[in-house]
Amino acid sequence: MNSVHKRNLLFLFAGILFFGNSCKNKDPEPAPIDPKQLKESLMRVNKTLAHEENLSIERYMERRGFKMERTGTGLRYMILNPGTDPKASSGMRAKVNYRVELLDGTFCYSSDSLGPHVFKVDEDQIESGIHEGIKLLGKGGKAKFILPSHLAHGLLGDQDKIPAKSSVVYDIEVVELTQNP
């Protein structure tokens, strides 16, 4: 059984566990849910899902022979070229070329078809993992980032090509870095 099926079964089980009694007609008033018990159960499910996602990322890296560093947030990165100093920092305007795919190799987006992406570091609405990773690079820098779902598009995905709770792989190149006035 693959991790997607396991994850779906966990969600199904959690739903049945917490909401199963509400469908029975014998008790019109649902039993109150203990908030502490609910929080603990959700934390266990989330911990299990995070562990499975981490294993999927580790297997992806192993299959490709990638030796990547890991930050405290879970961002994996492999610097191919650090670029020139100064490194990107908060408030700088960054212009990047990129390619995004899922761990299974499914292509999602690239600057080849959509053009380079321009954003303000730590300020614009892009994946938090990109804000974190870009600060490791200067102009001309190239890297591979693996963003776990909590640093990418989270529980909902991007509502287009990136499914819910998906880790994403970025090949990124910093084309330009400028200070904003």
DRENDO-1510 file (C-alpha; in Angstrom, 1 decimal, always signed):
<recs>
REC; n; res; u; v; w
REC; 1; MET; +0.0; +0.0; +0.0 .
REC; 2; ASN; +1.6; +3.3; -1.0 .
REC; 3; SER; +1.8; +6.4; +1.2 .
REC; 4; VAL; -1.1; +8.2; -0.6 .
REC; 5; HIS; -3.4; +5.2; +0.2 .
REC; 6; LYS; -2.2; +5.1; +3.8 .
REC; 7; ARG; -2.7; +8.9; +4.1 .
REC; 8; ASN; -6.2; +8.6; +2.7 .
REC; 9; LEU; -7.0; +5.7; +5.1 .
REC; 10; LEU; -5.8; +7.8; +8.0 .
REC; 11; PHE; -8.0; +10.7; +7.0 .
REC; 12; LEU; -11.0; +8.3; +6.6 .
REC; 13; PHE; -10.3; +6.7; +9.9 .
REC; 14; ALA; -10.0; +10.1; +11.7 .
REC; 15; GLY; -13.3; +11.2; +10.1 .
REC; 16; ILE; -15.1; +8.0; +11.2 .
REC; 17; LEU; -13.6; +8.3; +14.6 .
REC; 18; PHE; -14.7; +11.9; +15.2 .
REC; 19; PHE; -17.8; +12.2; +13.1 .
REC; 20; GLY; -19.2; +8.7; +12.9 .
REC; 21; ASN; -21.7; +9.2; +15.7 .
REC; 22; SER; -23.3; +12.2; +14.0 .
REC; 23; CYS; -24.9; +10.0; +11.3 .
REC; 24; LYS; -26.8; +7.7; +13.7 .
REC; 25; ASN; -30.4; +8.6; +14.2 .
REC; 26; LYS; -30.7; +7.0; +17.7 .
REC; 27; ASP; -29.1; +10.0; +19.4 .
REC; 28; PRO; -30.3; +13.3; +17.9 .
REC; 29; GLU; -27.8; +15.2; +20.0 .
REC; 30; PRO; -24.2; +14.3; +19.1 .
REC; 31; ALA; -21.9; +13.5; +22.0 .
REC; 32; PRO; -19.7; +16.4; +22.9 .
REC; 33; ILE; -16.1; +16.1; +21.7 .
REC; 34; ASP; -13.4; +16.6; +24.3 .
REC; 35; PRO; -11.2; +19.4; +22.8 .
REC; 36; LYS; -8.1; +18.0; +24.4 .
REC; 37; GLN; -8.7; +14.5; +23.1 .
REC; 38; LEU; -9.5; +15.9; +19.6 .
REC; 39; LYS; -6.3; +17.9; +19.6 .
REC; 40; GLU; -4.2; +14.9; +20.7 .
REC; 41; SER; -5.8; +12.7; +18.0 .
REC; 42; LEU; -5.2; +15.3; +15.3 .
REC; 43; MET; -1.6; +15.8; +16.4 .
REC; 44; ARG; -1.0; +12.0; +16.2 .
REC; 45; VAL; -2.5; +11.9; +12.7 .
REC; 46; ASN; -0.4; +15.0; +11.6 .
REC; 47; LYS; +2.8; +13.5; +13.1 .
REC; 48; THR; +2.1; +10.3; +11.1 .
REC; 49; LEU; +1.5; +12.1; +7.9 .
REC; 50; ALA; +4.6; +14.3; +8.4 .
REC; 51; HIS; +6.7; +11.2; +9.0 .
REC; 52; GLU; +5.3; +9.5; +5.8 .
REC; 53; GLU; +6.0; +12.7; +3.8 .
REC; 54; ASN; +9.6; +12.8; +5.2 .
REC; 55; LEU; +10.1; +9.1; +4.2 .
REC; 56; SER; +8.8; +9.9; +0.7 .
REC; 57; ILE; +11.3; +12.7; +0.4 .
REC; 58; GLU; +14.2; +10.5; +1.7 .
REC; 59; ARG; +13.3; +7.8; -0.9 .
REC; 60; TYR; +13.2; +10.4; -3.7 .
REC; 61; MET; +16.7; +11.6; -2.7 .
REC; 62; GLU; +18.0; +8.1; -2.4 .
REC; 63; ARG; +16.6; +7.0; -5.9 .
REC; 64; ARG; +18.4; +10.0; -7.5 .
REC; 65; GLY; +21.6; +9.8; -5.4 .
REC; 66; PHE; +21.1; +13.3; -4.1 .
REC; 67; LYS; +23.1; +14.4; -1.0 .
REC; 68; MET; +21.2; +17.3; +0.3 .
REC; 69; GLU; +21.3; +19.5; +3.4 .
REC; 70; ARG; +18.3; +20.0; +5.6 .
REC; 71; THR; +17.2; +23.1; +7.4 .
REC; 72; GLY; +15.4; +23.1; +10.7 .
REC; 73; THR; +12.1; +23.7; +8.9 .
REC; 74; GLY; +12.5; +20.6; +6.7 .
REC; 75; LEU; +13.7; +22.3; +3.5 .
REC; 76; ARG; +16.1; +20.1; +1.6 .
REC; 77; TYR; +18.6; +21.9; -0.6 .
REC; 78; MET; +21.6; +21.2; -2.8 .
REC; 79; ILE; +23.6; +24.2; -3.9 .
REC; 80; LEU; +24.9; +23.7; -7.4 .
REC; 81; ASN; +26.4; +27.2; -7.7 .
REC; 82; PRO; +26.2; +29.7; -4.8 .
REC; 83; GLY; +26.3; +32.7; -7.1 .
REC; 84; THR; +28.0; +36.0; -6.3 .
REC; 85; ASP; +27.7; +38.0; -3.1 .
REC; 86; PRO; +25.6; +39.5; -1.7 .
REC; 87; LYS; +23.2; +36.7; -1.0 .
REC; 88; ALA; +19.5; +37.3; -1.3 .
REC; 89; SER; +18.0; +38.9; +1.9 .
REC; 90; SER; +14.7; +40.2; +3.2 .
REC; 91; GLY; +13.2; +43.0; +1.1 .
REC; 92; MET; +15.4; +42.3; -2.0 .
REC; 93; ARG; +13.7; +41.8; -5.4 .
REC; 94; ALA; +14.6; +38.5; -6.9 .
REC; 95; LYS; +14.1; +37.3; -10.4 .
REC; 96; VAL; +14.4; +33.5; -10.9 .
REC; 97; ASN; +14.2; +30.9; -13.5 .
REC; 98; TYR; +12.6; +27.7; -12.2 .
REC; 99; ARG; +11.3; +24.2; -12.9 .
REC; 100; VAL; +8.8; +22.6; -10.5 .
REC; 101; GLU; +7.8; +19.0; -10.3 .
REC; 102; LEU; +6.3; +16.5; -7.8 .
REC; 103; LEU; +8.3; +13.7; -6.2 .
REC; 104; ASP; +6.9; +11.3; -8.7 .
REC; 105; GLY; +8.4; +13.3; -11.5 .
REC; 106; THR; +5.2; +14.9; -12.7 .
REC; 107; PHE; +6.0; +18.3; -14.3 .
REC; 108; CYS; +4.1; +21.2; -12.9 .
REC; 109; TYR; +5.5; +24.6; -14.0 .
REC; 110; SER; +8.6; +26.2; -15.4 .
REC; 111; SER; +9.9; +29.6; -16.4 .
REC; 112; ASP; +10.5; +28.2; -19.9 .
REC; 113; SER; +6.7; +28.4; -20.5 .
REC; 114; LEU; +5.6; +31.0; -17.9 .
REC; 115; GLY; +8.6; +33.3; -17.8 .
REC; 116; PRO; +10.9; +34.1; -14.9 .
REC; 117; HIS; +9.2; +34.8; -11.5 .
REC; 118; VAL; +9.9; +38.1; -9.8 .
REC; 119; PHE; +9.2; +38.5; -6.1 .
REC; 120; LYS; +10.3; +40.4; -3.0 .
REC; 121; VAL; +12.1; +38.1; -0.6 .
REC; 122; ASP; +10.2; +37.4; +2.6 .
REC; 123; GLU; +7.3; +39.6; +1.5 .
REC; 124; ASP; +5.5; +38.4; -1.5 .
REC; 125; GLN; +3.0; +35.5; -1.6 .
REC; 126; ILE; +5.1; +32.5; -2.7 .
REC; 127; GLU; +6.0; +29.3; -1.1 .
REC; 128; SER; +7.7; +29.9; +2.3 .
REC; 129; GLY; +10.3; +27.3; +1.3 .
REC; 130; ILE; +11.4; +29.5; -1.6 .
REC; 131; HIS; +11.8; +32.5; +0.6 .
REC; 132; GLU; +14.0; +30.4; +2.9 .
REC; 133; GLY; +16.0; +28.8; +0.2 .
REC; 134; ILE; +16.7; +31.8; -2.0 .
REC; 135; LYS; +18.6; +33.4; +0.9 .
REC; 136; LEU; +21.3; +30.7; +0.4 .
REC; 137; LEU; +22.0; +32.1; -3.1 .
REC; 138; GLY; +23.4; +35.1; -4.8 .
REC; 139; LYS; +23.0; +36.4; -8.4 .
REC; 140; GLY; +23.8; +33.5; -10.8 .
REC; 141; GLY; +23.2; +31.0; -8.0 .
REC; 142; LYS; +21.6; +27.6; -8.9 .
REC; 143; ALA; +20.1; +25.1; -6.5 .
REC; 144; LYS; +17.7; +22.2; -6.1 .
REC; 145; PHE; +15.2; +22.6; -3.3 .
REC; 146; ILE; +12.7; +20.0; -2.0 .
REC; 147; LEU; +9.9; +21.7; -0.2 .
REC; 148; PRO; +7.7; +19.5; +2.1 .
REC; 149; SER; +4.1; +20.4; +1.8 .
REC; 150; HIS; +4.1; +22.7; +4.8 .
REC; 151; LEU; +6.7; +24.9; +3.0 .
REC; 152; ALA; +4.9; +24.6; -0.3 .
REC; 153; HIS; +1.2; +24.7; -0.9 .
REC; 154; GLY; +0.1; +22.9; +2.2 .
REC; 155; LEU; -3.2; +21.1; +2.8 .
REC; 156; LEU; -5.0; +22.5; -0.3 .
REC; 157; GLY; -2.3; +22.4; -3.0 .
REC; 158; ASP; -2.4; +25.2; -5.5 .
REC; 159; GLN; -5.8; +24.3; -6.9 .
REC; 160; ASP; -4.3; +23.6; -10.3 .
REC; 161; LYS; -1.3; +21.3; -10.9 .
REC; 162; ILE; +0.0; +20.7; -7.4 .
REC; 163; PRO; -2.2; +18.3; -5.3 .
REC; 164; ALA; -3.0; +18.8; -1.6 .
REC; 165; LYS; -0.2; +17.8; +0.9 .
REC; 166; SER; +2.4; +17.5; -1.9 .
REC; 167; SER; +6.1; +18.0; -1.6 .
REC; 168; VAL; +7.6; +19.8; -4.6 .
REC; 169; VAL; +11.0; +19.8; -6.2 .
REC; 170; TYR; +12.4; +23.1; -7.4 .
REC; 171; ASP; +15.3; +23.6; -9.8 .
REC; 172; ILE; +16.0; +27.3; -9.3 .
REC; 173; GLU; +18.4; +29.9; -10.8 .
REC; 174; VAL; +18.8; +33.4; -9.5 .
REC; 175; VAL; +18.8; +35.7; -12.6 .
REC; 176; GLU; +18.8; +39.0; -10.8 .
REC; 177; LEU; +18.9; +40.4; -7.2 .
REC; 178; THR; +18.2; +44.1; -6.5 .
REC; 179; GLN; +17.8; +46.2; -3.5 .
REC; 180; ASN; +14.4; +47.9; -3.3 .
REC; 181; PRO; +14.4; +51.6; -2.4 .
</recs>
